[in-house]
């Protein structure tokens, strides 16, 4: 099954985020190993986008709240059971 948003096909979670934001996720989060100059340019571009779209942060919070409301199972947490020998070894290390 293929998913399209407008004319763009969304394949990954990053694609959905980029299409929702209208900008690449990396613009907001940065990339590993970027130089100080690249970071300054990225932050400058982000400031320009926010200046042109002052409601963007509120819109993103609204989208996130809607996703959480429609998909509460995203936050189902299942505790992991550790083997008894791991617990015993951990207890011995603490003593």
Backbone bond lengths (Angstrom), bond angles and torsions (degrees), N, CA, C in turn:
res aa  C-N    CA-C-N  psi(-1)  N-CA   C-N-CA  omega(-1)  CA-C   N-CA-C  phi
1 X - - - 1.445 - - 1.525 108.59 -
2 X 1.294 116.73 136.63 1.458 121.80 179.23 1.517 109.27 -109.20
3 X 1.317 114.94 145.36 1.458 120.60 179.47 1.521 108.72 -118.55
4 X 1.316 115.06 128.13 1.461 120.57 178.45 1.518 109.04 -119.92
5 X 1.308 114.49 140.09 1.460 121.20 172.08 1.520 104.19 -119.17
6 X 1.323 115.29 109.56 1.458 118.62 -170.27 1.518 107.74 66.46
7 X 1.300 116.91 -126.57 1.470 121.18 178.03 1.518 112.33 -99.48
8 X 1.328 116.96 0.95 1.461 121.40 -175.77 1.521 110.96 -97.11
9 X 1.321 116.10 132.73 1.456 120.25 175.27 1.525 109.28 -84.51
10 X 1.320 115.81 131.16 1.464 121.36 177.13 1.519 107.76 -103.53
11 X 1.337 115.54 119.77 1.455 120.55 -177.96 1.526 111.13 -105.87
12 X 1.315 116.56 -39.43 1.466 120.93 -175.33 1.528 110.72 -119.67
13 X 1.321 115.02 171.88 1.465 120.13 175.91 1.519 110.21 -60.68
14 X 1.337 116.41 -36.06 1.466 120.50 178.85 1.526 110.65 -64.07
15 X 1.341 117.09 -37.84 1.463 120.53 177.43 1.529 110.52 -62.36
16 X 1.333 116.34 -44.84 1.463 119.78 179.34 1.522 110.66 -62.06
17 X 1.327 116.70 -43.49 1.463 120.32 179.60 1.519 110.73 -62.76
18 X 1.325 116.82 -44.19 1.462 120.12 -179.67 1.521 111.17 -63.61
19 X 1.321 116.75 -41.53 1.460 119.43 179.16 1.529 111.21 -68.77
20 X 1.319 117.44 -34.87 1.464 120.25 177.39 1.521 111.02 -69.05
21 X 1.333 115.75 -41.09 1.460 120.59 -178.47 1.526 112.08 -77.73
22 X 1.309 115.77 -31.08 1.456 119.94 -173.59 1.524 111.26 81.81
23 X 1.327 116.54 6.31 1.462 122.57 179.01 1.520 107.93 -144.97
24 X 1.315 117.61 158.38 1.464 119.06 175.99 1.531 110.92 -65.36
25 X 1.315 116.50 142.69 1.465 122.00 179.66 1.525 110.41 -58.51
26 X 1.331 116.25 -35.11 1.465 121.06 -178.15 1.522 112.28 -59.90
27 X 1.337 116.64 -26.66 1.461 119.62 178.72 1.524 110.46 -60.71
28 X 1.306 117.22 -36.24 1.464 121.91 -176.28 1.519 111.96 -91.80
29 X 1.327 116.96 -32.70 1.462 120.23 -174.77 1.520 113.86 -100.19
30 X 1.323 116.60 -17.62 1.453 119.90 -177.22 1.518 110.77 81.49
31 X 1.316 115.09 177.82 1.456 120.62 178.25 1.524 108.85 -131.52
32 X 1.294 115.74 149.65 1.460 120.33 -179.53 1.523 109.64 -62.87
33 X 1.316 115.78 134.68 1.450 121.41 175.76 1.518 115.26 82.49
34 X 1.333 117.62 10.10 1.458 117.81 179.21 1.531 110.30 -69.95
35 X 1.326 115.10 147.81 1.463 119.75 -179.84 1.521 109.18 -79.50
36 X 1.328 116.12 167.34 1.467 120.08 176.65 1.520 110.62 -59.75
37 X 1.327 116.12 -37.13 1.470 120.49 179.89 1.529 110.81 -67.35
38 X 1.323 116.89 -42.40 1.465 120.70 178.02 1.526 110.78 -64.70
39 X 1.324 116.05 -40.44 1.470 119.82 178.68 1.515 110.84 -63.64
40 X 1.329 117.08 -44.34 1.468 120.66 179.53 1.526 110.50 -61.27
41 X 1.333 117.14 -42.09 1.468 120.68 179.68 1.526 110.79 -65.45
42 X 1.343 116.35 -41.70 1.466 121.24 179.04 1.521 110.72 -62.93
43 X 1.329 116.71 -46.22 1.465 120.52 179.94 1.522 111.52 -65.71
44 X 1.322 117.10 -35.39 1.462 121.16 177.18 1.531 110.15 -64.09
45 X 1.327 116.29 -43.80 1.466 120.28 178.03 1.525 110.42 -63.32
46 X 1.326 117.39 -41.30 1.464 121.11 178.99 1.530 110.83 -62.79
47 X 1.337 116.67 -41.38 1.471 119.66 177.50 1.525 111.19 -61.82
48 X 1.334 116.63 -40.85 1.467 120.27 178.10 1.523 111.04 -61.92
49 X 1.336 116.18 -42.47 1.461 119.98 179.84 1.527 110.47 -64.11
50 X 1.327 116.82 -43.04 1.466 120.01 178.75 1.533 111.48 -66.34
51 X 1.324 117.36 -34.45 1.472 120.52 177.74 1.529 110.16 -66.05
52 X 1.342 116.09 -37.59 1.468 120.04 179.52 1.522 112.55 -78.14
53 X 1.334 116.96 -23.31 1.468 122.35 -176.88 1.523 110.00 -132.17
54 X 1.334 117.86 71.31 1.466 119.39 -175.26 1.530 114.18 -62.43
55 X 1.327 118.31 -18.83 1.468 121.04 179.70 1.525 112.85 -88.22
56 X 1.327 117.76 -2.35 1.460 121.08 -176.20 1.525 112.89 -55.27
57 X 1.326 120.15 -48.58 1.483 118.27 179.34 1.527 113.05 -58.72
58 X 1.322 117.28 -42.22 1.466 119.89 178.78 1.523 111.32 -65.42
59 X 1.320 116.67 -39.12 1.461 120.58 178.75 1.531 110.38 -63.74
60 X 1.324 116.83 -40.47 1.464 120.51 -179.92 1.519 111.46 -66.72
61 X 1.318 117.09 -39.62 1.465 120.23 177.48 1.521 109.58 -63.73
62 X 1.333 116.71 -40.63 1.458 121.35 178.17 1.533 110.62 -61.82
63 X 1.336 116.89 -43.91 1.466 121.29 179.34 1.531 109.68 -62.69
64 X 1.338 116.58 -45.87 1.467 120.31 -179.69 1.523 110.95 -61.48
65 X 1.324 117.23 -42.48 1.460 120.93 179.10 1.525 110.72 -63.47
66 X 1.310 116.95 -39.19 1.462 120.98 179.00 1.525 110.68 -65.69
67 X 1.319 117.10 -42.76 1.471 120.53 178.70 1.517 110.13 -62.26
68 X 1.323 117.30 -43.52 1.467 121.27 179.69 1.525 110.35 -64.32
69 X 1.319 116.54 -42.51 1.459 120.35 -179.59 1.523 111.47 -64.50
70 X 1.328 116.43 -40.00 1.461 120.61 -177.38 1.531 112.88 -81.80
71 X 1.331 117.57 -15.96 1.463 121.30 -176.91 1.526 111.52 -134.59
72 X 1.328 118.06 61.06 1.471 119.15 -177.46 1.525 112.90 -61.64
73 X 1.331 117.28 -21.66 1.462 120.34 179.67 1.523 112.57 -66.33
74 X 1.328 117.33 -14.84 1.462 120.15 176.64 1.521 111.37 -60.94
75 X 1.322 115.97 -22.87 1.455 120.61 -175.86 1.519 112.99 -110.78
76 X 1.326 116.93 15.74 1.459 120.19 174.37 1.524 107.55 -69.52
77 X 1.293 115.86 119.55 1.458 121.00 -178.97 1.521 108.60 -110.34
78 X 1.308 114.92 129.00 1.460 120.80 179.74 1.524 107.42 -114.76
79 X 1.324 117.25 118.44 1.465 118.54 179.14 1.521 110.47 -65.40
80 X 1.308 115.55 138.72 1.459 120.68 177.29 1.519 109.34 -87.68
81 X 1.299 116.60 137.60 1.458 122.23 178.91 1.521 107.57 -93.79
82 X 1.310 116.32 125.22 1.466 120.91 178.67 1.527 108.73 -92.18
83 X 1.321 116.82 144.16 1.473 119.69 178.14 1.525 110.75 -60.86
84 X 1.322 116.48 149.56 1.464 122.25 -178.84 1.523 111.32 -58.38
85 X 1.328 118.25 -37.03 1.468 119.75 -178.80 1.527 110.94 -65.79
86 X 1.333 117.46 -32.13 1.469 120.41 177.73 1.526 109.59 -67.52
87 X 1.331 116.04 -43.98 1.470 120.35 179.11 1.522 110.42 -62.41
88 X 1.342 116.96 -41.30 1.463 121.00 -179.23 1.534 110.03 -66.00
89 X 1.327 116.98 -41.60 1.465 120.23 178.74 1.524 110.45 -65.49
90 X 1.286 116.20 -37.03 1.469 121.46 179.41 1.519 110.12 -67.11
91 X 1.333 116.79 -40.63 1.463 121.30 179.02 1.529 109.89 -63.53
92 X 1.325 116.65 -42.79 1.446 121.41 179.66 1.521 112.03 -64.23
93 X 1.319 118.33 -34.57 1.464 122.15 179.69 1.525 110.96 -71.10
94 X 1.322 116.48 -29.46 1.463 120.28 -178.62 1.521 111.55 -77.57
95 X 1.315 116.92 -21.63 1.476 120.19 -176.49 1.483 113.48 -76.83
